[in-house]
Amino acid sequence: MPRFAANLTRMFTELQMFDRFAAAAEAGFAGVEILFPYDLAAPQMYRAAVKAGVEIVLINAPPPNWAGGPRGFAAIPGNETRFRHDFERSLRVAEALRARHVHIMAGKATGALAMQTYVENLKWAAQRAPHTSLTIEPLNQTDHPGYFLSGYDMAADVIDRVGAPNVGLQLDTYHAQIITGDMQGVWAKHASLVRHIQIAGHPGRHEPDIGTLDHSGFFLDLDAKGYRGWVSAEYEPARTTVSGLDWLRRAGQP
């Protein structure tokens, strides 16, 4: 079975952040991801992860703008200088956390100039951090209207244009189902590009055993195709986090 990680931004939220690492480990997760770990001290978070015995798998970049600005702008023309400045901060945090992946968010944009900007920013980031795994993730237009990267064929084209070995695809099963209606088909077509997987039930983005998607079969297919990356649970618990972990126990975890 895959190696499972818990998204600590969405899960175990009844606890303070520094206590969520141990809670995730106790529940049976071997890794964690934190979407925007910029408001807390990175060394302290890393120590909490080490103490709990979990790996920090992924963070998002750039840091969020809580004053109403965009939370991603790699594809927004005219923001190149800001992108590079904020990416440097994300890189410092990722290094302090020993994070395996950094997800670069495209932001809201459209058109050929946005594509050019996105590709050039990703090329720069890949060269700036050649030993860091960078991921890009299509987001569905229902939940994220106007988001530039909104399809998997588009993401494959971007990865091809960037042409960097440390830039790969992040596949979220919830987004894939909304975008295409065929999450398994997305995996079958683009498996060679996938560096990181996130899971959630559809509809509703709750536990992966709630809704229309056959995640148990998906896990078996990941094994059959030799996927060795992490599978992160990135969902909103329908009740409490712990009460909704039957799917993890059925997947063979403690």
JOHUJO-V65729 format. One record per pair of residues at least 6 apart in sequence whose C-alpha atoms are under 8 Angstrom apart, sorted by the first residue. I is the first residue (numbers start at 1). J is the second residue. D is the distance in Angstrom with one decimal. If there is no record, write none. Layout:
# JOHUJO-V65729
i->I j->J d->D
i->I j->J d->D
This chain:
# JOHUJO-V65729
i->1 j->219 d->6.5
i->1 j->220 d->7.0
i->1 j->223 d->6.4
i->1 j->251 d->6.8
i->1 j->252 d->7.1
i->2 j->219 d->6.7
i->2 j->222 d->7.3
i->2 j->223 d->7.0
i->2 j->227 d->7.8
i->2 j->228 d->7.2
i->2 j->229 d->7.6
i->2 j->230 d->6.7
i->2 j->231 d->6.5
i->3 j->29 d->7.9
i->3 j->30 d->6.8
i->3 j->31 d->7.8
i->3 j->228 d->7.9
i->3 j->229 d->7.2
i->3 j->230 d->5.2
i->3 j->231 d->6.0
i->4 j->29 d->5.6
i->4 j->30 d->6.1
i->4 j->31 d->6.5
i->4 j->230 d->5.9
i->4 j->231 d->4.9
i->4 j->232 d->5.6
i->4 j->233 d->7.2
i->5 j->29 d->5.3
i->5 j->30 d->5.8
i->5 j->31 d->4.1
i->5 j->32 d->4.6
i->5 j->33 d->6.8
i->5 j->57 d->7.4
i->5 j->230 d->6.7
i->5 j->231 d->6.0
i->5 j->232 d->4.4
i->5 j->233 d->6.1
i->6 j->24 d->6.5
i->6 j->29 d->6.3
i->6 j->31 d->6.4
i->6 j->32 d->4.6
i->6 j->33 d->6.2
i->6 j->232 d->5.5
i->6 j->233 d->5.0
i->6 j->234 d->6.8
i->7 j->32 d->5.6
i->7 j->33 d->4.8
i->7 j->34 d->5.9
i->7 j->35 d->7.7
i->7 j->232 d->6.4
i->7 j->233 d->5.8
i->7 j->234 d->5.1
i->7 j->235 d->7.6
i->8 j->17 d->7.4
i->8 j->20 d->6.6
i->8 j->21 d->7.7
i->8 j->32 d->6.5
i->8 j->33 d->6.1
i->8 j->34 d->5.5
i->8 j->35 d->8.0
i->9 j->33 d->7.7
i->9 j->34 d->5.5
i->9 j->35 d->6.1
i->9 j->36 d->7.9
i->10 j->234 d->6.6
i->10 j->235 d->6.2
i->10 j->236 d->5.8
i->10 j->237 d->7.8
i->11 j->234 d->7.7
i->11 j->235 d->7.2
i->11 j->236 d->6.7
i->11 j->237 d->6.8
i->11 j->241 d->5.9
i->12 j->20 d->5.9
i->12 j->23 d->7.3
i->12 j->24 d->7.7
i->12 j->240 d->7.6
i->12 j->241 d->5.6
i->12 j->242 d->7.8
i->13 j->20 d->7.7
i->18 j->44 d->8.0
i->18 j->45 d->6.4
i->18 j->48 d->6.2
i->19 j->48 d->7.8
i->21 j->32 d->7.4
i->21 j->48 d->6.4
i->21 j->49 d->5.7
i->21 j->52 d->5.9
i->21 j->54 d->7.2
i->22 j->48 d->7.6
i->22 j->49 d->7.6
i->22 j->51 d->7.8
i->22 j->52 d->4.8
i->24 j->30 d->7.8
i->24 j->31 d->8.0
i->24 j->32 d->7.5
i->25 j->31 d->7.8
i->25 j->52 d->6.2
i->25 j->53 d->7.0
i->25 j->54 d->6.5
i->27 j->242 d->7.2
i->27 j->245 d->7.9
i->27 j->254 d->7.4
i->28 j->248 d->7.7
i->28 j->253 d->5.8
i->28 j->254 d->5.2
i->29 j->54 d->7.5
i->29 j->253 d->7.8
i->30 j->53 d->7.4
i->30 j->54 d->5.1
i->30 j->55 d->6.6
i->31 j->54 d->4.7
i->31 j->55 d->4.5
i->31 j->56 d->5.8
i->31 j->57 d->6.1
i->32 j->54 d->6.7
i->32 j->55 d->6.2
i->32 j->56 d->5.0
i->32 j->57 d->5.7
i->32 j->58 d->7.5
i->32 j->232 d->7.4
i->33 j->56 d->5.6
i->33 j->57 d->5.2
i->33 j->58 d->4.8
i->33 j->59 d->6.1
i->33 j->232 d->7.3
i->34 j->56 d->7.8
i->34 j->58 d->6.4
i->34 j->59 d->5.3
i->34 j->60 d->7.6
i->35 j->58 d->7.4
i->35 j->59 d->4.9
i->35 j->60 d->5.1
i->36 j->59 d->6.2
i->36 j->60 d->5.8
i->36 j->61 d->7.6
i->36 j->63 d->6.4
i->36 j->64 d->7.0
i->37 j->59 d->7.1
i->37 j->93 d->7.9
i->38 j->63 d->6.5
i->38 j->93 d->7.6
i->42 j->93 d->6.3
i->42 j->96 d->6.0
i->42 j->97 d->6.1
i->43 j->96 d->6.3
i->43 j->97 d->6.9
i->45 j->97 d->7.2
i->46 j->56 d->7.9
i->46 j->96 d->7.2
i->46 j->97 d->5.1
i->46 j->98 d->7.7
i->49 j->55 d->6.5
i->49 j->56 d->7.0
i->55 j->99 d->7.7
i->56 j->97 d->6.7
i->56 j->98 d->6.7
i->56 j->99 d->5.1
i->56 j->100 d->6.8
i->57 j->99 d->5.3
i->57 j->100 d->4.9
i->57 j->101 d->6.1
i->57 j->230 d->7.5
i->58 j->99 d->5.5
i->58 j->100 d->5.8
i->58 j->101 d->4.6
i->58 j->102 d->5.7
i->58 j->103 d->7.1
i->59 j->94 d->7.1
i->59 j->99 d->6.9
i->59 j->101 d->6.6
i->59 j->102 d->5.2
i->59 j->103 d->6.2
i->60 j->90 d->7.9
i->60 j->102 d->5.6
i->60 j->103 d->4.7
i->60 j->104 d->6.2
i->60 j->105 d->7.1
i->61 j->72 d->7.3
i->61 j->86 d->7.8
i->61 j->87 d->6.5
i->61 j->90 d->5.8
i->61 j->102 d->6.5
i->61 j->103 d->5.8
i->61 j->104 d->4.9
i->61 j->105 d->6.1
i->62 j->71 d->7.0
i->62 j->72 d->6.1
i->62 j->73 d->8.0
i->62 j->83 d->7.3
i->62 j->86 d->5.6
i->62 j->87 d->5.7
i->62 j->89 d->7.9
i->62 j->90 d->6.1
i->62 j->104 d->6.8
i->62 j->105 d->7.0
i->63 j->71 d->7.1
i->63 j->86 d->6.7
i->63 j->89 d->7.8
i->63 j->90 d->6.7
i->64 j->70 d->7.3
i->64 j->71 d->4.6
i->64 j->72 d->7.4
i->65 j->71 d->5.6
i->70 j->107 d->6.7
i->70 j->108 d->7.8
i->71 j->105 d->7.6
i->71 j->107 d->6.7
i->72 j->104 d->7.6
i->72 j->105 d->4.7
i->72 j->106 d->5.3
i->72 j->107 d->4.2
i->72 j->108 d->7.6
i->73 j->79 d->6.8
i->73 j->83 d->6.8
i->73 j->105 d->6.6
i->73 j->106 d->5.2
i->73 j->107 d->4.3
i->73 j->108 d->7.0
i->74 j->80 d->7.4
i->74 j->83 d->6.2
i->74 j->104 d->7.2
i->74 j->105 d->6.3
i->74 j->106 d->4.5
i->74 j->107 d->6.4
i->74 j->117 d->7.1
i->74 j->118 d->5.3
i->74 j->121 d->6.2
i->74 j->122 d->7.6
i->75 j->106 d->5.0
i->75 j->107 d->6.1
i->75 j->108 d->7.4
i->75 j->109 d->6.4
i->75 j->114 d->5.0
i->75 j->115 d->6.4
i->75 j->116 d->7.8
i->75 j->117 d->5.3
i->75 j->118 d->4.0
i->75 j->119 d->7.8
i->75 j->121 d->7.7
i->75 j->148 d->7.0
i->76 j->106 d->7.5
i->76 j->107 d->6.7
i->76 j->108 d->7.0
i->76 j->109 d->5.7
i->76 j->114 d->5.7
i->76 j->117 d->6.7
i->76 j->118 d->7.3
i->77 j->113 d->6.8
i->77 j->114 d->5.9
i->77 j->117 d->5.8
i->80 j->117 d->7.7
i->80 j->121 d->7.0
i->83 j->121 d->7.6
i->84 j->121 d->7.9
i->84 j->125 d->7.7
i->87 j->125 d->7.6
i->91 j->129 d->7.8
i->94 j->100 d->8.0
i->94 j->102 d->7.2
i->100 j->132 d->7.2
i->100 j->133 d->6.5
i->101 j->132 d->6.7
i->101 j->133 d->4.9
i->101 j->134 d->5.7
i->101 j->135 d->6.8
i->102 j->132 d->7.4
i->102 j->133 d->6.3
i->102 j->134 d->4.9
i->102 j->135 d->6.1
i->103 j->134 d->5.8
i->103 j->135 d->4.6
i->103 j->136 d->5.8
i->103 j->137 d->7.4
i->103 j->170 d->7.9
i->104 j->134 d->6.8
i->104 j->135 d->6.2
i->104 j->136 d->5.8
i->105 j->136 d->6.8
i->105 j->137 d->7.5
i->106 j->118 d->7.0
i->106 j->136 d->7.9
i->106 j->147 d->7.2
i->106 j->148 d->6.1
i->106 j->149 d->6.4
i->107 j->147 d->5.5
i->107 j->148 d->6.0
i->107 j->149 d->8.0
i->108 j->145 d->7.9
i->108 j->146 d->5.0
i->108 j->147 d->4.2
i->108 j->148 d->5.1
i->109 j->146 d->6.4
i->109 j->147 d->6.4
i->109 j->148 d->5.0
i->110 j->146 d->7.7
i->110 j->148 d->5.9
i->114 j->148 d->7.9
i->119 j->158 d->6.4
i->119 j->161 d->6.8
i->119 j->162 d->5.8
i->120 j->162 d->7.5
i->122 j->162 d->6.7
i->122 j->167 d->8.0
i->123 j->162 d->5.5
i->123 j->163 d->7.9
i->123 j->164 d->7.1
i->126 j->132 d->7.8
i->126 j->134 d->7.3
i->126 j->164 d->6.5
i->126 j->166 d->6.4
i->126 j->167 d->6.8
i->130 j->166 d->6.5
i->131 j->166 d->7.2
i->132 j->166 d->6.6
i->133 j->166 d->4.9
i->133 j->167 d->6.2
i->133 j->168 d->7.6
i->134 j->166 d->5.9
i->134 j->167 d->4.8
i->134 j->168 d->6.4
i->135 j->167 d->5.6
i->135 j->168 d->4.9
i->135 j->169 d->5.3
i->135 j->170 d->5.6
i->135 j->195 d->7.2
i->135 j->196 d->7.7
i->136 j->155 d->7.3
i->136 j->167 d->7.6
i->136 j->168 d->6.5
i->136 j->169 d->5.3
i->136 j->170 d->5.6
i->137 j->149 d->7.1
i->137 j->155 d->7.5
i->137 j->169 d->6.2
i->137 j->170 d->4.8
i->137 j->171 d->6.4
i->137 j->172 d->7.5
i->138 j->149 d->4.9
i->138 j->150 d->4.7
i->138 j->151 d->5.5
i->138 j->152 d->6.4
i->138 j->155 d->6.9
i->138 j->170 d->7.8
i->138 j->171 d->7.7
i->138 j->175 d->7.3
i->138 j->176 d->7.9
i->139 j->147 d->6.8
i->139 j->149 d->6.5
i->139 j->150 d->5.2
i->139 j->151 d->7.5
i->139 j->175 d->5.8
i->139 j->179 d->7.9
i->140 j->147 d->7.8
i->140 j->150 d->5.7
i->140 j->151 d->7.8
i->140 j->175 d->5.5
i->140 j->176 d->7.7
i->140 j->178 d->6.4
i->140 j->179 d->5.5
i->141 j->147 d->6.7
i->141 j->150 d->6.6
i->141 j->179 d->7.7
i->149 j->155 d->6.7
i->150 j->179 d->7.5
i->151 j->179 d->6.8
i->152 j->186 d->7.3
i->152 j->190 d->7.9
i->155 j->169 d->7.2
i->156 j->169 d->7.7
i->156 j->190 d->7.7
i->156 j->193 d->7.5
i->159 j->167 d->6.6
i->159 j->168 d->6.6
i->159 j->169 d->7.8
i->168 j->193 d->5.6
i->168 j->194 d->6.0
i->168 j->195 d->5.7
i->169 j->193 d->5.4
i->169 j->194 d->4.5
i->169 j->195 d->5.6
i->169 j->196 d->6.9
i->170 j->194 d->5.8
i->170 j->195 d->6.0
i->170 j->196 d->4.9
i->170 j->197 d->5.7
i->170 j->198 d->7.6
i->171 j->187 d->7.8
i->171 j->194 d->6.5
i->171 j->196 d->6.4
i->171 j->197 d->4.8
i->171 j->198 d->6.2
i->172 j->197 d->5.7
i->172 j->198 d->4.5
i->172 j->199 d->5.7
i->172 j->200 d->7.7
i->173 j->183 d->6.0
i->173 j->197 d->7.6
i->173 j->198 d->6.4
i->173 j->199 d->5.1
i->173 j->200 d->6.4
i->173 j->201 d->7.9
i->174 j->183 d->7.9
i->174 j->199 d->6.5
i->174 j->200 d->5.5
i->174 j->201 d->6.3
i->174 j->202 d->5.7
i->174 j->203 d->7.6
i->174 j->205 d->6.7
i->176 j->182 d->7.0
i->176 j->183 d->5.0
i->176 j->186 d->6.8
i->177 j->183 d->4.7
i->177 j->202 d->7.4
i->180 j->186 d->7.7
i->184 j->218 d->7.2
i->195 j->229 d->6.2
i->196 j->229 d->5.9
i->196 j->230 d->5.8
i->196 j->231 d->6.7
i->197 j->229 d->7.6
i->197 j->230 d->6.4
i->197 j->231 d->4.8
i->197 j->232 d->6.2
i->198 j->231 d->5.6
i->198 j->232 d->4.6
i->198 j->233 d->5.8
i->198 j->234 d->5.9
i->199 j->208 d->6.4
i->199 j->231 d->7.0
i->199 j->232 d->6.2
i->199 j->233 d->5.1
i->199 j->234 d->5.8
i->199 j->235 d->7.2
i->200 j->206 d->5.8
i->200 j->207 d->5.7
i->200 j->208 d->4.6
i->200 j->233 d->6.5
i->200 j->234 d->6.0
i->200 j->235 d->5.1
i->201 j->207 d->5.3
i->201 j->208 d->4.0
i->201 j->209 d->6.3
i->201 j->210 d->5.3
i->201 j->211 d->5.5
i->201 j->212 d->7.2
i->201 j->213 d->6.5
i->201 j->235 d->7.5
i->202 j->208 d->7.6
i->202 j->210 d->7.1
i->202 j->211 d->5.0
i->202 j->212 d->5.8
i->202 j->213 d->6.4
i->203 j->211 d->5.9
i->203 j->212 d->7.2
i->204 j->211 d->7.8
i->205 j->235 d->5.3
i->205 j->236 d->6.0
i->206 j->235 d->5.1
i->206 j->236 d->4.9
i->206 j->237 d->5.4
i->206 j->238 d->5.7
i->207 j->235 d->6.2
i->207 j->236 d->7.2
i->207 j->237 d->6.1
i->207 j->238 d->7.0
i->207 j->244 d->6.7
i->207 j->245 d->7.8
i->207 j->247 d->7.8
i->208 j->215 d->6.4
i->208 j->233 d->7.9
i->208 j->235 d->7.9
i->208 j->247 d->7.1
i->209 j->215 d->6.9
i->209 j->247 d->6.1
i->216 j->251 d->7.2
i->237 j->244 d->6.7
i->238 j->244 d->7.2
